[in-house]
Every structure is written in C-alpha cells, then in structure tokens.
Amino acid sequence: MELAHSVQVVAVTSGKGGVGKTTVAVNLSLALASRGRRVVLLDGDLGLAGVDVAVGVIPRYTIADLMEGRCALSDVLVQGPGGVRIVPASAGVESMVNLSSTQHAGLIQAFNDIADSLDVLVIDTATGIGKSVISFARASQEVLLVVCDEPASIADAYALIRLLNRDYGINRFRVLANMVPEYQGGRSVFAKLTKITDQFLDVSLQYVGAIPYDECVRKSVQTQRAVYQSFPRSQIAKAFQSLALRVDAWPLPGSPRGGLEFFIEQLISNSRG
C-alpha cells in the first residue's frame, strides 16, 4: 500500500564551515512551512548542536537520548517557529560524532514513525566529509550544497562532491550561492565551481539561486530567531521564498537510489508488494 503522499528529503550541506549552511536550512524550512508544507528539520550535526540555538528552543530530549533508547523520535521532536518541527542534536557528546554505519541506519530508520505526518524533511548536516555527512547525503533524495564566493569554500565543496560522486555514486547536486554581495550574481560563484567539476568529474550541478548578504542575518542570530521570521519583508526573506518555491517543485524519484535507501524506502512507501 502506498503512502497518501510522498516526502521530499533534502540534505543541506557544505564543504566547509562559516558559509551559512544552518541559516539556509532553518530559513528554507520556515519558507517551506509558510507554503503549507509540514516540515521537520533534523539537526544532522550530531555532536555539535546548532539548530536549537539558532531558533531559541530548549529541547527536553535530543538525538543522543533517542540513540540510547531513552525515548522515541516523537519525544525528541520540538515545536519550532512557523510550525516547523525540529529534531535537535546533542552538544558536546563525543559518542554522537563517531556513530557507526549501523547506528546511522537506525537513526534514519526511526523516521518511519513520523512519515505520515510530514511533507518535507530538511537535514542540516555537519560540515566536511565525516561519516554523518556521507550517510545523510546518501540517504537523501536531494543534496543542496551551500557555497560562498571564497576559494576555500569552492575547493572544499569540490572535495565533497568528488567524494560523494566517486565513492558513493551521487551524480546530481543542487548548488546554492550564499551571502552573495549586492550587485553580484551567484552565477559567478556557480561558474567557479563548475569550472573545476567539469574538468575532473562526471556530475550534474544545478544552480538553484543565490541568497544575498544581509546584515539582518547577524541581527537575527543575536536574538536567536530566524531571519525569515524576524524580517519577513527583507530581500533575504524573499530569496528564501524563491528557494522554497524551487525546492517545492523538485520531482520525487520513483525508486530508491544507492546502497543506503533508508529515507526513500521508509518515507516514500511503507511496503513492497
């Protein structure tokens, strides 16, 4: 029996820190929720929680409690701003940083419990090329790569693409240029990345737009509120609305992809045959 609806699963990731990945994940989630979507935001930086701090929520339980068997996933869920439900990670718990592949599988499979109550699952991954980043990227339908106009950001983004492509067969990446200065399009950032990937890799990079640099973000961070919530009429809020419109239109695959099929199998269909 098929589920009444399909679930879009988007991993928001980046090659390096400091590019605004969590800001993108949080505000994209709010923008999608404002379109009437039931959104769950998973803090995938398992050992260095950041989402709950960014939006000013205080969780009773975290993913660490779930992994230790102290509660169910439904207990971990926290009501966040704009109707977005948040799955908070644990801060400073070393064991969560080095989960095995089996433990990652168990974590991802737990989402079967809430599959009927969400439309979009947004994952704010850790940065770099650690196990959790790879696991979440492989289990997601879409990899949204956040890149800034900095040599280190572009180089590290390329390294992540190369790893996921050559070792795990992921060949499509959505690219978002973030913190783009005024009067400068994100297309130039995208071009710098594709110039490298076109030369060395057989991958499809798809440009999904740009988020402008805006001082509103800094002000929102200081007050632990999402900029989409604090400055709903700002240019950056409009940019997240446009991004959400594009994400909402991404097609859902008809069959699981790759060796780790957790989200696809658990969330798209509840049985086979």
DRENDO-1510 file (C-alpha; in Angstrom, 1 decimal, always signed):
<recs>
REC; n; res; u; v; w
REC; 1; MET; +0.0; +0.0; +0.0 .
REC; 2; GLU; +1.4; +3.4; -1.0 .
REC; 3; LEU; +1.5; +6.3; +1.4 .
REC; 4; ALA; -1.0; +9.0; +0.7 .
REC; 5; HIS; +1.8; +11.4; -0.1 .
REC; 6; SER; +5.5; +11.4; -0.9 .
REC; 7; VAL; +8.1; +13.0; +1.3 .
REC; 8; GLN; +10.8; +15.3; +0.0 .
REC; 9; VAL; +14.1; +14.7; +1.7 .
REC; 10; VAL; +16.8; +17.4; +1.3 .
REC; 11; ALA; +20.3; +17.4; +2.8 .
REC; 12; VAL; +21.7; +20.9; +3.2 .
REC; 13; THR; +25.4; +20.6; +3.3 .
REC; 14; SER; +28.7; +22.4; +2.6 .
REC; 15; GLY; +32.4; +21.6; +2.2 .
REC; 16; LYS; +33.4; +24.0; +5.0 .
REC; 17; GLY; +32.0; +25.8; +8.0 .
REC; 18; GLY; +31.1; +29.5; +8.0 .
REC; 19; VAL; +29.2; +29.6; +4.8 .
REC; 20; GLY; +25.7; +29.9; +6.4 .
REC; 21; LYS; +24.6; +26.3; +6.0 .
REC; 22; THR; +22.5; +26.3; +9.2 .
REC; 23; THR; +21.0; +29.6; +8.3 .
REC; 24; VAL; +19.9; +28.2; +5.0 .
REC; 25; ALA; +18.5; +25.0; +6.5 .
REC; 26; VAL; +16.5; +26.9; +9.1 .
REC; 27; ASN; +15.1; +29.6; +6.8 .
REC; 28; LEU; +14.4; +27.2; +4.0 .
REC; 29; SER; +12.4; +25.1; +6.4 .
REC; 30; LEU; +10.3; +28.2; +7.5 .
REC; 31; ALA; +9.7; +29.2; +3.9 .
REC; 32; LEU; +8.5; +25.8; +3.0 .
REC; 33; ALA; +6.2; +25.7; +6.1 .
REC; 34; SER; +4.8; +29.1; +5.0 .
REC; 35; ARG; +3.8; +27.4; +1.8 .
REC; 36; GLY; +1.7; +25.0; +3.8 .
REC; 37; ARG; +4.2; +22.1; +3.9 .
REC; 38; ARG; +4.6; +20.0; +7.0 .
REC; 39; VAL; +8.3; +20.4; +7.7 .
REC; 40; VAL; +10.7; +18.5; +10.0 .
REC; 41; LEU; +14.2; +20.0; +10.4 .
REC; 42; LEU; +16.8; +17.5; +11.6 .
REC; 43; ASP; +20.0; +18.8; +13.1 .
REC; 44; GLY; +22.4; +16.5; +11.5 .
REC; 45; ASP; +25.5; +17.9; +13.2 .
REC; 46; LEU; +25.1; +15.2; +15.8 .
REC; 47; GLY; +27.8; +16.2; +18.2 .
REC; 48; LEU; +27.7; +20.0; +17.9 .
REC; 49; ALA; +24.1; +21.0; +18.0 .
REC; 50; GLY; +23.3; +24.3; +16.4 .
REC; 51; VAL; +19.7; +24.4; +15.1 .
REC; 52; ASP; +18.0; +24.7; +18.5 .
REC; 53; VAL; +20.4; +27.5; +19.5 .
REC; 54; ALA; +19.7; +29.3; +16.2 .
REC; 55; VAL; +15.9; +29.4; +16.8 .
REC; 56; GLY; +16.0; +29.7; +20.6 .
REC; 57; VAL; +14.3; +26.5; +21.6 .
REC; 58; ILE; +15.3; +24.4; +24.6 .
REC; 59; PRO; +14.8; +20.7; +23.9 .
REC; 60; ARG; +14.0; +18.2; +26.6 .
REC; 61; TYR; +15.4; +15.3; +24.6 .
REC; 62; THR; +18.0; +15.1; +21.9 .
REC; 63; ILE; +19.1; +12.6; +19.3 .
REC; 64; ALA; +21.5; +11.2; +21.9 .
REC; 65; ASP; +18.6; +10.2; +24.1 .
REC; 66; LEU; +17.0; +8.5; +21.1 .
REC; 67; MET; +20.1; +6.6; +20.3 .
REC; 68; GLU; +20.5; +5.5; +23.9 .
REC; 69; GLY; +16.9; +4.2; +23.9 .
REC; 70; ARG; +15.6; +6.6; +26.5 .
REC; 71; CYS; +12.8; +7.9; +24.2 .
REC; 72; ALA; +11.1; +7.7; +20.8 .
REC; 73; LEU; +11.6; +10.0; +17.9 .
REC; 74; SER; +8.2; +11.6; +18.6 .
REC; 75; ASP; +9.5; +12.5; +22.1 .
REC; 76; VAL; +12.6; +14.3; +20.6 .
REC; 77; LEU; +10.6; +16.5; +18.3 .
REC; 78; VAL; +10.3; +20.1; +19.4 .
REC; 79; GLN; +7.9; +22.6; +18.0 .
REC; 80; GLY; +9.9; +25.4; +16.4 .
REC; 81; PRO; +9.0; +28.7; +14.8 .
REC; 82; GLY; +6.5; +28.9; +11.9 .
REC; 83; GLY; +5.1; +25.4; +12.6 .
REC; 84; VAL; +8.5; +23.7; +11.8 .
REC; 85; ARG; +9.2; +20.7; +14.0 .
REC; 86; ILE; +12.8; +20.3; +15.0 .
REC; 87; VAL; +14.9; +17.1; +15.8 .
REC; 88; PRO; +17.6; +18.6; +18.0 .
REC; 89; ALA; +21.1; +17.2; +18.2 .
REC; 90; SER; +23.2; +16.9; +21.3 .
REC; 91; ALA; +26.0; +19.4; +22.1 .
REC; 92; GLY; +29.4; +18.1; +23.2 .
REC; 93; VAL; +28.6; +14.4; +23.2 .
REC; 94; GLU; +31.6; +12.7; +21.7 .
REC; 95; SER; +29.9; +9.4; +21.1 .
REC; 96; MET; +27.5; +11.0; +18.7 .
REC; 97; VAL; +30.3; +12.2; +16.4 .
REC; 98; ASN; +31.6; +8.7; +15.7 .
REC; 99; LEU; +28.4; +6.8; +15.1 .
REC; 100; SER; +28.8; +3.6; +13.1 .
REC; 101; SER; +27.0; +3.0; +9.8 .
REC; 102; THR; +24.6; +0.7; +11.6 .
REC; 103; GLN; +23.8; +3.4; +14.2 .
REC; 104; HIS; +23.3; +5.9; +11.4 .
REC; 105; ALA; +20.9; +3.4; +9.7 .
REC; 106; GLY; +19.0; +3.0; +13.0 .
REC; 107; LEU; +18.7; +6.8; +13.4 .
REC; 108; ILE; +17.4; +7.3; +9.9 .
REC; 109; GLN; +15.0; +4.4; +10.0 .
REC; 110; ALA; +13.4; +5.9; +13.1 .
REC; 111; PHE; +11.8; +8.4; +10.9 .
REC; 112; ASN; +9.4; +5.8; +9.8 .
REC; 113; ASP; +7.5; +6.6; +13.0 .
REC; 114; ILE; +6.6; +10.1; +11.7 .
REC; 115; ALA; +6.5; +9.5; +8.0 .
REC; 116; ASP; +2.8; +10.1; +7.7 .
REC; 117; SER; +2.9; +13.5; +9.4 .
REC; 118; LEU; +5.4; +15.3; +7.2 .
REC; 119; ASP; +5.9; +16.5; +3.7 .
REC; 120; VAL; +9.5; +17.7; +3.7 .
REC; 121; LEU; +12.4; +16.6; +5.8 .
REC; 122; VAL; +15.3; +19.1; +5.8 .
REC; 123; ILE; +18.6; +17.9; +7.2 .
REC; 124; ASP; +21.2; +20.4; +8.4 .
REC; 125; THR; +24.3; +18.2; +8.0 .
REC; 126; ALA; +27.7; +18.7; +9.7 .
REC; 127; THR; +30.4; +20.3; +7.6 .
REC; 128; GLY; +33.2; +18.4; +5.9 .
REC; 129; ILE; +33.3; +14.8; +4.8 .
REC; 130; GLY; +32.6; +12.9; +8.0 .
REC; 131; LYS; +30.5; +9.7; +8.3 .
REC; 132; SER; +27.3; +11.5; +9.2 .
REC; 133; VAL; +27.6; +13.9; +6.3 .
REC; 134; ILE; +28.0; +11.0; +3.9 .
REC; 135; SER; +25.2; +8.9; +5.5 .
REC; 136; PHE; +22.7; +11.7; +5.3 .
REC; 137; ALA; +23.7; +12.8; +1.8 .
REC; 138; ARG; +23.4; +9.2; +0.5 .
REC; 139; ALA; +20.0; +8.7; +2.2 .
REC; 140; SER; +18.5; +11.9; +0.9 .
REC; 141; GLN; +16.8; +12.5; -2.5 .
REC; 142; GLU; +18.4; +15.9; -2.9 .
REC; 143; VAL; +21.8; +17.3; -1.9 .
REC; 144; LEU; +21.7; +21.1; -1.6 .
REC; 145; LEU; +25.3; +22.3; -1.5 .
REC; 146; VAL; +25.8; +25.8; +0.0 .
REC; 147; VAL; +28.8; +27.7; -1.4 .
REC; 148; CYS; +30.2; +31.1; -0.8 .
REC; 149; ASP; +32.5; +33.2; -3.1 .
REC; 150; GLU; +35.6; +32.2; -1.3 .
REC; 151; PRO; +38.4; +29.9; -2.6 .
REC; 152; ALA; +38.3; +27.7; +0.4 .
REC; 153; SER; +34.5; +27.3; +0.2 .
REC; 154; ILE; +34.7; +26.3; -3.5 .
REC; 155; ALA; +37.7; +24.0; -3.0 .
REC; 156; ASP; +36.0; +22.2; -0.1 .
REC; 157; ALA; +32.7; +22.0; -2.0 .
REC; 158; TYR; +34.5; +20.3; -4.8 .
REC; 159; ALA; +36.2; +17.9; -2.4 .
REC; 160; LEU; +32.8; +16.9; -1.0 .
REC; 161; ILE; +31.3; +16.5; -4.5 .
REC; 162; ARG; +34.3; +14.4; -5.6 .
REC; 163; LEU; +34.0; +12.0; -2.6 .
REC; 164; LEU; +30.2; +11.6; -2.9 .
REC; 165; ASN; +30.5; +11.0; -6.6 .
REC; 166; ARG; +33.5; +8.7; -6.9 .
REC; 167; ASP; +32.9; +6.7; -3.8 .
REC; 168; TYR; +29.1; +6.6; -3.5 .
REC; 169; GLY; +27.8; +7.3; -6.9 .
REC; 170; ILE; +25.9; +10.5; -6.3 .
REC; 171; ASN; +26.0; +12.5; -9.5 .
REC; 172; ARG; +23.5; +15.3; -9.1 .
REC; 173; PHE; +23.9; +18.2; -6.8 .
REC; 174; ARG; +21.8; +21.4; -6.3 .
REC; 175; VAL; +24.1; +24.4; -5.7 .
REC; 176; LEU; +23.1; +27.5; -3.7 .
REC; 177; ALA; +25.3; +30.6; -3.6 .
REC; 178; ASN; +25.1; +32.2; -0.2 .
REC; 179; MET; +26.0; +35.6; +1.2 .
REC; 180; VAL; +26.3; +37.0; -2.3 .
REC; 181; PRO; +27.3; +40.7; -2.2 .
REC; 182; GLU; +25.0; +43.3; -3.6 .
REC; 183; TYR; +25.0; +43.7; -7.4 .
REC; 184; GLN; +26.9; +40.4; -7.8 .
REC; 185; GLY; +25.0; +37.4; -9.0 .
REC; 186; GLY; +25.5; +34.0; -7.6 .
REC; 187; ARG; +26.1; +32.7; -11.1 .
REC; 188; SER; +29.7; +33.7; -10.9 .
REC; 189; VAL; +30.2; +31.5; -7.8 .
REC; 190; PHE; +28.4; +28.7; -9.5 .
REC; 191; ALA; +30.7; +29.1; -12.6 .
REC; 192; LYS; +33.8; +28.8; -10.5 .
REC; 193; LEU; +32.7; +25.5; -9.0 .
REC; 194; THR; +31.5; +24.0; -12.3 .
REC; 195; LYS; +34.8; +25.0; -14.0 .
REC; 196; ILE; +36.5; +22.6; -11.7 .
REC; 197; THR; +33.9; +19.8; -11.7 .
REC; 198; ASP; +33.5; +19.9; -15.5 .
REC; 199; GLN; +37.2; +19.3; -15.8 .
REC; 200; PHE; +37.6; +16.4; -13.4 .
REC; 201; LEU; +34.2; +14.8; -12.7 .
REC; 202; ASP; +31.2; +13.5; -14.5 .
REC; 203; VAL; +28.5; +15.1; -12.4 .
REC; 204; SER; +25.4; +17.3; -12.9 .
REC; 205; LEU; +25.5; +20.6; -10.9 .
REC; 206; GLN; +22.2; +22.5; -11.0 .
REC; 207; TYR; +22.1; +26.2; -9.9 .
REC; 208; VAL; +19.2; +26.9; -7.6 .
REC; 209; GLY; +19.8; +30.6; -7.0 .
REC; 210; ALA; +21.5; +32.9; -4.5 .
REC; 211; ILE; +20.9; +34.3; -1.1 .
REC; 212; PRO; +22.1; +37.9; -0.7 .
REC; 213; TYR; +24.4; +39.0; +2.1 .
REC; 214; ASP; +22.3; +40.9; +4.6 .
REC; 215; GLU; +23.0; +42.4; +8.0 .
REC; 216; CYS; +19.6; +41.2; +9.0 .
REC; 217; VAL; +21.1; +37.7; +9.5 .
REC; 218; ARG; +23.5; +38.9; +12.1 .
REC; 219; LYS; +20.8; +40.7; +14.0 .
REC; 220; SER; +18.6; +37.6; +13.9 .
REC; 221; VAL; +21.4; +35.4; +15.1 .
REC; 222; GLN; +21.9; +37.6; +18.1 .
REC; 223; THR; +18.2; +37.3; +19.1 .
REC; 224; GLN; +18.1; +33.6; +18.3 .
REC; 225; ARG; +15.4; +34.0; +15.7 .
REC; 226; ALA; +15.3; +33.0; +12.0 .
REC; 227; VAL; +15.7; +36.0; +9.6 .
REC; 228; TYR; +12.7; +34.8; +7.7 .
REC; 229; GLN; +10.7; +35.3; +10.9 .
REC; 230; SER; +12.4; +38.5; +12.1 .
REC; 231; PHE; +12.5; +40.3; +8.8 .
REC; 232; PRO; +9.8; +38.8; +6.7 .
REC; 233; ARG; +9.8; +41.7; +4.1 .
REC; 234; SER; +13.5; +41.8; +3.6 .
REC; 235; GLN; +15.3; +40.9; +0.4 .
REC; 236; ILE; +16.8; +37.8; +2.1 .
REC; 237; ALA; +13.4; +36.6; +3.2 .
REC; 238; LYS; +12.2; +37.0; -0.4 .
REC; 239; ALA; +15.2; +35.0; -1.6 .
REC; 240; PHE; +14.3; +32.1; +0.7 .
REC; 241; GLN; +10.7; +32.3; -0.6 .
REC; 242; SER; +12.1; +31.8; -4.1 .
REC; 243; LEU; +14.3; +29.0; -3.0 .
REC; 244; ALA; +11.4; +27.2; -1.3 .
REC; 245; LEU; +9.3; +27.6; -4.5 .
REC; 246; ARG; +12.1; +25.8; -6.4 .
REC; 247; VAL; +12.5; +23.1; -3.8 .
REC; 248; ASP; +8.8; +22.5; -3.7 .
REC; 249; ALA; +8.9; +21.8; -7.5 .
REC; 250; TRP; +11.7; +19.3; -7.4 .
REC; 251; PRO; +10.4; +15.9; -8.6 .
REC; 252; LEU; +10.3; +12.8; -6.3 .
REC; 253; PRO; +12.1; +9.7; -7.7 .
REC; 254; GLY; +10.0; +6.7; -8.3 .
REC; 255; SER; +12.5; +4.2; -6.8 .
REC; 256; PRO; +15.3; +4.2; -4.1 .
REC; 257; ARG; +18.8; +5.2; -5.1 .
REC; 258; GLY; +22.1; +3.8; -3.9 .
REC; 259; GLY; +23.0; +1.4; -1.2 .
REC; 260; LEU; +21.6; +3.3; +1.7 .
REC; 261; GLU; +17.9; +3.5; +0.9 .
REC; 262; PHE; +16.6; +4.5; +4.3 .
REC; 263; PHE; +14.7; +7.7; +3.7 .
REC; 264; ILE; +13.4; +6.7; +0.3 .
REC; 265; GLU; +12.2; +3.2; +1.4 .
REC; 266; GLN; +10.8; +4.4; +4.8 .
REC; 267; LEU; +9.2; +7.6; +3.7 .
REC; 268; ILE; +8.1; +7.1; +0.1 .
REC; 269; SER; +6.5; +3.7; +0.5 .
REC; 270; ASN; +5.6; +1.6; +3.6 .
REC; 271; SER; +5.8; -1.8; +1.9 .
REC; 272; ARG; +6.8; -3.6; -1.2 .
REC; 273; GLY; +4.4; -5.9; -3.0 .
</recs>
